[in-house]
Every structure is written in structure tokens, then in C-alpha cells.
Amino acid sequence: MISNLFVLSPRGDTILSKIYRANPEVGAHERAHTEAFFRKVKFWDGMTISGAGTNDPAFAVDPAESEKSESGSKKKDAPPVFIMPDGLSYLHIKRNGLIFGCSTARNTSPCTVIELLSRIAKVFKDYCGTLSEESIRKNFILLYELLDEMVDYGYPQVTRTENLKAFVYNEPIVVTPVINTGNLINPKTASANAVHKPVIGSVTASGKSLNTNQKNEIFVDILERMNVLFSNNGYILNSTVDGCIQMKSYLQGNPELRLALNEELVIGKQTGTPKYGTVVLDDCNFNECVNLSEFEHGRILSFYPPDGEFVVLNYRVTGDIKTPFRVFPCIEETGPKTIEITCLIRNEVPENHFGANVLIELPLPKCTAGATCRLVSSPNVGGANAEYMAADKKIVWTMKKISGGNRTNDASQGYFG
């Protein structure tokens, strides 16, 4: 399936590396191949490699694209799968700045390999507590033992944390996580440092506690990603919400948990206007550990939580959604080579709430020669800053805090030539 597996730091250093199938062309030059892979990912030019030994037109380099790349145009993100001149297919994912990658010489399903890399990253985080370069370097003996159990001769074997606990005996070295800066904004917010604890250090495979002071606790997060298209008048043209209910368990033994959802929850679009209080989901899917016997009549999920982080429920919502922010853009041509962009952001959340670490990107044309930014001060906005990024041809506007029910102006004027 895969020939080798490696983990690279944000600088391109090889932290972990394991070879499953010997390649005579690589041999002692394995490091050079990972360095070439990192350079390709870091400075992706959007062109496929033509040295893979094929005459397929899909691998040809377009001269026009080559000229654009040499002229210093914006570099794109590398795709998760591409071919290198050594003839191998390289697949990778990024987690917390780290690159989990592998190569294969066979016609392997990309989705299967990407899922395997995601499972490896998840298991590493469950065992180390936090996924960082320091935690991997301090626990490399444990992580190599995990790789020996998870992948055999390039084929995945055991990829679940609770199943690996019976075969892995090394204990993790806990690394102090980075200090949470959220308390600088809201002093009432308490940092949950326990969420960074390794799950292997809480209980053994038989459910016995390794620490008498260990707390029985479980962390629940609701994560949502919203995509909204606004008109120039601030009206919503299209909106979707992709969300999930994520948990991380530190419970002793194997207790059964019951999660009660809104009783007015409806799956699938219904004809007519739903009654007040009804929550309509377009579609959803559940974790394999969830028992749905009581879901139809009581909207109750029962399950035995596995060790580590896991997603209980994924859902998707489209239609009329109340957005936390509303955007009012305005573009005016003030000269033959100049335009003025005014962007008005209004926070729609209640006044007793606020938005933290808000980032707004304004993409500009590729022919932009320069831009100036001017922010209208507001007492309800803290830490506001706008900067023109010449390399990416965009304006980045950041606000550390924006209170609810507030309106903020950003007038940015750019000169194009």
C-alpha cells in the first residue's frame, strides 16, 4: 500500500520516518527525497511534474503557466496527492503545522491513505495529549511503537486508540501546552488544561486508574463552520453550516453515556413552515459507537465513549440562517487607476456576547501596485489593525474583540497601476 511514512516539522526537518518497502533508488538518499517533497509543498507552483516517465498530456507543463510562476504570482497550496520525479505518488495532510506524509509506488486509493494519515495523527494526539513538534520528539519511542502496531508492511492494522492500549506499554512524556490567550479577552473564561492530558495516562486497558487523583471527566465541544454569500446590500444569498459534536473522554472503565438532543429536531427538509422552536437539519451521520434505538422517538443517543477524541455527530444545515456578522461592501472607482473599498462589518450577536480574534481578508486584483488602509475607531472594538500584504495581494484586517450589536467601519484605499 504505502512505501514509507514520515512526519515533517514546519521547517522541513524529519521528526519521524519509517520505511515499509525498500526502494533501491532511495537507499541512503531518503532525506534528500523528503527535502524535495517539502520544497514542493512549501513552494507549490501549481504545475504537475513532467519527469514521472509518462507522455500523458496531463503531465505536460504549460509555458504560459511557467511564465506566470516565474513572474512571482501568488503560490497556491499543494494538493494532498501529487507525483514527484522519482515516480512515486506522495500524499500528505497538515495538522498543527506538522506534515504527515507518505509515498507509494502502487495505484492506491488516495482516500484510504488520507484517512490512514488522519488516524495516525489522531492517535498521536491521544497518546501525547497535544500534537506538536516538542511532544513528538519527547515521545518518539512511544510513537514508533504505535507505528509498529498500526501499520504492517505498509498496510493499516489497528488504528483505534482503545484497541492499541492492549499492545503498547510505553508511557507518554507530558508536554506543557501553549498558554491559552483567551483569558486576556475574557477573564471569566477558564482554561481547560486537562484536555491536553494523554488518554493513555488516565486508565489502563482493563479500566483501572493509573492515578488515584485522576478525575472522571469528559469534554464536549460543538464546532461549526459557516459559509455565507452576501449581496452588496448585506442580504444573505446563500448560507450553509457544517457542524459536529466532538468529545474527549477521560472516564474510568467503560460507562454508557446518554446524550439528549432537542426534542423538536427534524432530519431532512419538510414541506411547509416548521413550527416555532423546530431545529431542521438537512442531513447528519453518527459515529459507529452510537446506538440509535431511542433516537427516533426520544432524540436520545446512547454510546460507550472510546478513548481519545471522537466525533459523535456530524450535521449540515442550509437555508435561512441568522449569521453572527453581516458584511456591507462598497467599491467606488475614484480615478482611472485607483479605487476605494469600504467594508462595513456589523456584529449581529446579542450585546452580552462578543466576537474574539476576528480576521477579515479583502482580496485585491493581481495588478495592485499598492494600498493604504484607514480604520474608523470605535469604542467597542479592541486590538483593530489592517495591513496590506503585497506578496498575496490582499488586505488583512484583524480585531481581537468586537462587541455584540456594534457597527465597525473599515475604509481601505488601494492604488492600482
Buried (B, 14 or more C-beta within 10 A) or exposed (E): BBBBBBBBBEEBBBBBBBBBBEBEEBEEEBEEBBBBBBEBBBEBBBBBBBEBEEEEEEBEEEEEEEEBBEEEBEBEEBEBBBBBEBBBBBBBBBBEEBBBBBBBEEEBEEEEBBBBBBBBBBBBBBBBBBBBBEBBBBBBEBBEBBBEBBBEEBEBEBBBBBBBBEBBEBEBBBBEBEEEEEEEBEEEEEEEEBBBBBBBBBBEBEEEBEEEEBEEBEEEEEEEEBEBEBEEEEEBEEBBBBBBBBBBBBBBEBEEBEBEBEEEBBBEEEEEEEEEEEBBBBEBEBBEBBBEEEBEEEBBBBBBBBBBBBBBBBBBBBEEEEBBBBBBBEEEEEEEEBBBBBBBBBBEBEEEEBBBEBEBEBEBEEEBEEBEBEBEEBEBBBBBEBEBEEEEBBBBBBBBBBBBBBBBBBBBBBBBE
